[in-house]
Amino acid sequence: GDRNLGNDNKGNDNSGDRNTGDRNSGDDNVGNDNAGDRNHGDRNLGNDNKGSDNNGNRNTGDRNTGNDNKGNDNTGDRNQGNNHNGNDGKGDAPKPKGPKTAGEILSNPAYWASVSANGLKNFKRAEGTFKDASSRYAEKARNATDPKAKARWNQRAASYDGLSKDLKRLTAPFPKGTPLLDRLKRPIGNVPTMLQKTLSQSIFDHINRPGVQGQHPVKNLIPALRDKTYGGNGLKETARRGLTKVGGVVTVALAAWDVKQQLDAGVSVPHALIKTGTSVAASAAAGGLAQAAVGAGLVAMGVPVAGWAVGAGILAGAGVSYLMTKYDIPNKVASAAVDAGKWVGNKVSDGAKSVGSAISKGWHSVFG
């Protein structure tokens, strides 16, 4: 054949030994475009596959991702049959459906649990977020030497403080004996303040927020109770603002539940973590950006109606979650990432084998 690197190849552009076919990388392959050893078929990534387009080892069939599968279109290990997403499946699983319908998504309790929990905590969380923004601009005003800049930062600090106070009014508890109609006008006020604070906490709340000296050590550990100050470190503040979006106690709890459900269904740990992480990050980013954008617009217009900003964030987060669920985007991202990791692992393994083979051949050529 032509352009072969290795021995006993039959075909073209092979790299390795005893390949039959074209563009194989490895040894003892029969077919085309295989990367690995002893594959029979085309475009396999791995070893000992019999079929085509497999990514893994010892698969018999086509388009399997994983190891020791017998059948087609399986993702996982040791499946016998077709279309399995997990491990040790037997028989044929239903073929993956197209985009989910609105009815399937909106009738899922998990979707509404996520939307409701995030909506419940976002008002109290945003109260602190806008207060933090006020503190940042107040810090800029104190450090400004230009009178115009100082006035501009002070104005923004006052505006964000107004948004924070507006949310504090919205989330304040009702006095005993408040008529039902008045309570329905402001539903969030019916939720106990401590519950709102607890749900709104993030596991990253301590970043750049040193506790006030003199308070009890236990109180300093609990974000909902501790008295804190603004740390003033710009880099830490940027990190805090990003991490708290995905590190809320409600978000972490719902994410852990989602991961557990996937693991119980036989999904691999990397796939489950990437799938859930993608969904959480995208929804949180959309909600945070929408809230920040509307909040900035309200500040620019001098309208201290913070509920609009929080509502925009809730709707944006729920909308992105809906679209990602409808088109199964997190699952596709996770599958692509896991496949990429396996491909890299196979390439590293192939490279190590090639180096070892070259060293062995060089040693024998010199020392016989």
C-alpha positions in Angstrom: 0.0 0.0 0.0 1.0 3.7 0.2 2.1 6.0 2.9 2.0 3.3 5.7 4.0 3.7 8.8 4.6 0.3 10.3 4.8 -3.3 9.2 2.6 -5.7 7.3 -0.1 -3.2 6.5 -2.5 -3.8 3.5 -4.0 -0.5 2.4 -3.0 3.1 2.6 -2.1 5.7 5.2 -2.0 3.3 8.1 0.1 3.9 11.2 0.9 0.7 13.1 1.3 -2.9 12.2 -0.8 -5.6 10.4 -3.7 -3.3 9.5 -6.0 -4.1 6.6 -7.7 -1.1 5.2 -7.1 2.7 5.1 -6.2 5.4 7.6 -6.0 3.1 10.6 -3.9 4.1 13.7 -2.9 1.1 15.8 -2.4 -2.5 15.2 -4.4 -5.4 13.7 -7.3 -3.3 12.5 -9.6 -4.5 9.7 -11.5 -1.7 8.2 -11.0 2.1 7.7 -10.3 5.1 10.0 -9.9 3.1 13.2 -7.9 4.4 16.1 -6.9 1.6 18.4 -6.1 -2.1 18.1 -7.9 -5.1 16.8 -11.0 -3.3 15.5 -13.1 -4.9 12.8 -15.2 -2.1 11.1 -14.9 1.6 10.4 -14.3 4.7 12.5 -13.9 3.0 15.8 -12.1 4.7 18.7 -10.7 2.1 21.1 -9.8 -1.6 21.0 -11.4 -4.8 20.0 -14.6 -3.4 18.6 -16.6 -5.2 16.0 -18.8 -2.8 14.1 -18.5 0.8 13.2 -18.5 4.2 14.9 -17.9 2.8 18.4 -16.1 4.9 21.1 -14.7 2.5 23.7 -13.5 -1.0 23.9 -14.9 -4.5 23.1 -18.2 -3.3 21.6 -20.1 -5.4 19.2 -22.4 -3.3 17.1 -22.5 0.2 15.9 -22.4 3.7 17.4 -21.8 2.6 21.0 -20.1 4.8 23.5 -18.6 2.8 26.4 -17.3 -0.7 26.8 -18.5 -4.3 26.3 -21.8 -3.3 24.7 -23.6 -5.8 22.3 -26.0 -3.9 20.2 -26.4 -0.4 18.7 -26.5 3.2 20.0 -25.8 2.4 23.6 -24.1 4.9 26.0 -22.6 3.1 29.0 -21.1 -0.3 29.7 -22.1 -3.9 29.3 -25.5 -3.3 27.6 -27.1 -6.0 25.6 -29.6 -4.5 23.1 -30.1 -1.1 21.6 -30.5 2.5 22.7 -29.5 2.1 26.4 -28.3 5.2 28.3 -26.6 3.6 31.4 -25.0 0.3 32.3 -26.0 -3.3 32.2 -29.2 -2.8 30.2 -30.9 -5.8 28.5 -33.2 -5.8 25.6 -34.1 -2.7 23.5 -34.7 0.6 25.2 -37.0 3.1 23.5 -35.2 5.3 20.9 -34.4 8.8 22.1 -37.4 11.1 21.5 -37.3 14.4 19.7 -37.8 17.7 21.6 -40.0 17.4 24.6 -43.4 19.0 24.4 -44.6 21.9 26.6 -47.0 19.5 28.3 -44.2 17.1 29.2 -42.1 19.8 30.7 -44.9 21.8 32.5 -46.4 18.6 34.0 -43.1 17.6 35.5 -43.1 18.4 39.3 -39.3 18.8 39.3 -39.5 21.7 36.9 -42.0 23.5 39.1 -40.1 22.7 42.3 -37.0 24.3 40.8 -38.9 27.4 39.6 -40.9 27.8 42.8 -37.9 27.3 45.1 -35.7 29.7 43.1 -38.5 32.3 42.9 -39.1 32.0 46.7 -35.5 32.8 47.6 -34.7 35.3 44.8 -36.5 38.3 46.4 -34.6 38.1 49.7 -31.4 37.2 47.8 -31.8 40.3 45.6 -32.3 42.5 48.6 -28.8 41.6 49.6 -27.5 41.7 46.1 -28.7 45.3 45.6 -27.4 46.2 49.0 -24.0 44.9 48.0 -24.1 47.0 44.8 -24.8 50.0 47.0 -21.8 49.2 49.2 -19.5 48.8 46.1 -20.5 52.2 44.7 -20.3 53.8 48.1 -16.7 52.5 48.3 -15.9 54.0 44.9 -17.4 57.3 46.0 -15.2 57.3 49.1 -12.1 56.7 47.0 -13.0 59.1 44.2 -11.0 62.4 44.0 -13.0 63.9 41.2 -16.1 65.7 42.6 -18.2 64.7 39.6 -17.2 61.1 39.9 -17.9 61.1 43.6 -21.3 62.5 43.1 -22.1 59.9 40.3 -21.0 57.0 42.5 -23.0 58.4 45.5 -26.1 58.7 43.3 -25.7 55.0 42.2 -25.1 53.9 45.7 -28.3 55.6 46.8 -30.3 54.2 43.9 -29.2 50.6 44.6 -29.9 51.2 48.3 -33.4 52.2 47.3 -33.9 49.0 45.3 -32.7 47.0 48.4 -35.1 48.8 50.7 -38.0 48.3 48.2 -37.3 44.5 48.3 -37.0 44.6 52.1 -40.5 46.1 52.1 -41.8 43.4 49.7 -40.3 40.6 51.8 -41.3 42.0 55.3 -43.7 39.7 57.3 -47.3 40.8 57.8 -48.4 41.8 61.3 -50.8 39.4 63.0 -54.4 40.1 62.0 -53.6 41.3 58.5 -56.7 40.7 56.2 -56.4 37.9 53.6 -56.9 40.3 50.7 -54.0 42.4 51.8 -51.8 39.3 52.2 -52.6 38.2 48.7 -51.4 41.5 47.3 -47.9 40.6 48.6 -47.6 36.8 48.8 -43.9 36.7 49.6 -44.6 38.5 52.9 -46.5 35.4 54.1 -43.2 33.4 54.2 -41.3 33.6 57.5 -38.3 35.9 57.3 -35.9 33.3 58.6 -37.0 30.8 56.0 -36.5 33.4 53.3 -33.0 34.1 54.6 -32.1 30.5 54.9 -33.3 29.7 51.4 -31.5 32.7 49.9 -28.1 31.7 51.3 -25.2 30.5 49.2 -22.3 28.3 50.2 -20.0 31.1 48.9 -21.5 33.9 51.0 -18.4 34.2 53.2 -16.2 35.3 50.3 -15.2 39.0 50.7 -17.6 39.4 53.6 -15.6 39.4 56.9 -17.7 38.9 60.0 -18.1 41.7 62.5 -15.7 41.3 65.4 -17.1 40.3 68.7 -20.0 38.1 67.5 -20.4 34.5 68.6 -18.3 32.1 66.5 -21.3 29.9 65.8 -23.3 33.0 64.6 -20.4 33.9 62.4 -20.6 30.5 60.6 -24.3 30.8 59.7 -24.8 33.2 56.7 -28.4 33.9 57.6 -27.5 35.1 61.1 -24.0 36.6 60.9 -23.2 40.3 61.0 -20.8 41.1 58.2 -19.1 43.9 56.4 -18.0 44.5 52.8 -14.5 43.3 52.2 -13.6 45.7 49.4 -11.4 43.3 47.4 -12.4 43.7 43.7 -11.2 40.3 42.5 -12.8 38.4 45.4 -16.0 40.4 44.9 -16.1 39.4 41.2 -15.6 35.7 42.1 -18.3 36.0 44.8 -20.8 37.5 42.5 -20.4 34.6 40.0 -20.1 31.7 42.5 -23.1 32.7 44.6 -25.3 32.5 41.5 -24.7 28.7 41.3 -23.9 28.0 44.9 -27.3 28.7 46.6 -28.3 26.1 49.2 -31.6 25.6 47.2 -29.7 25.2 43.9 -27.2 22.8 45.4 -29.9 20.7 47.0 -31.9 20.5 43.8 -28.8 19.7 41.8 -27.8 16.9 44.2 -31.2 15.4 43.9 -31.0 15.6 40.1 -27.6 13.9 40.1 -28.8 11.1 42.4 -31.8 10.4 40.1 -29.4 10.1 37.1 -27.1 7.8 39.1 -30.0 5.6 40.2 -30.9 5.3 36.5 -27.4 4.0 35.7 -25.9 7.2 34.2 -22.2 7.6 34.8 -20.9 10.1 37.4 -19.1 12.3 34.9 -22.2 12.5 32.6 -24.6 13.2 35.5 -22.4 16.0 37.0 -21.8 17.7 33.6 -25.4 17.5 32.7 -26.7 19.0 35.9 -23.9 21.5 36.1 -24.7 22.7 32.5 -28.3 23.2 33.4 -27.6 25.0 36.7 -25.0 27.3 35.2 -27.0 28.3 32.2 -30.2 29.0 34.1 -28.4 30.9 36.9 -26.4 33.0 34.4 -29.6 33.9 32.5 -31.5 34.8 35.6 -28.6 36.8 37.1 -27.9 38.7 33.9 -31.6 39.6 33.4 -31.9 40.8 37.0 -28.8 42.8 36.8 -29.8 44.4 33.4 -33.3 45.4 34.6 -31.9 46.6 37.9 -29.4 48.8 36.1 -32.1 50.1 33.9 -34.3 51.0 36.9 -31.3 52.8 38.5 -30.7 54.7 35.3 -34.4 55.8 35.2 -34.5 56.5 38.9 -37.4 54.0 39.4 -37.0 52.1 42.8 -39.3 49.2 41.9 -37.0 46.3 42.5 -39.7 43.6 42.0 -39.5 44.1 38.3 -35.8 43.2 38.3 -36.3 40.1 40.4 -39.3 39.0 38.3 -37.3 39.4 35.1 -34.5 37.2 36.6 -37.0 34.5 37.6 -38.6 34.5 34.2 -35.3 34.4 32.4 -34.0 31.5 34.5 -37.2 29.6 34.1 -37.3 30.3 30.3 -33.7 29.0 29.8 -34.4 26.0 31.9 -37.5 25.3 29.8 -35.7 25.6 26.5 -32.7 23.4 27.7 -35.1 20.8 28.9 -37.2 20.9 25.7 -34.1 20.3 23.4 -32.2 18.1 25.9 -29.2 20.4 25.7 -27.5 19.5 29.0 -27.6 15.8 28.1 -26.1 16.5 24.7 -23.3 18.7 26.3 -22.6 15.9 28.8 -22.4 13.2 26.2 -20.1 15.3 24.0 -17.9 16.1 27.0 -17.7 12.5 28.1 -17.0 11.4 24.5 -14.3 14.0 24.2 -12.7 12.8 27.4 -12.7 9.2 26.2 -11.3 10.3 22.8 -8.4 12.2 24.5 -7.8 9.1 26.7 -7.6 6.9 23.7 -5.3 9.3 21.9 -3.0 9.4 24.9 -3.0 5.6 25.1 -2.3 5.3 21.4 0.6 7.8 21.7 2.1 5.9 24.6 1.8 2.6 22.7 3.4 4.2 19.6 6.3 5.5 21.7 6.7 2.2 23.4 6.7 0.4 20.0 9.3 2.7 18.6 11.6 2.3 21.6 11.2 -1.5 21.4 12.0 -1.5 17.7 14.9 0.8 18.1 16.3 -1.4 20.9 16.0 -4.6 18.9 17.6 -3.0 15.8 20.6 -1.9 17.8 21.0 -4.8 20.2 19.4 -7.5 18.1 
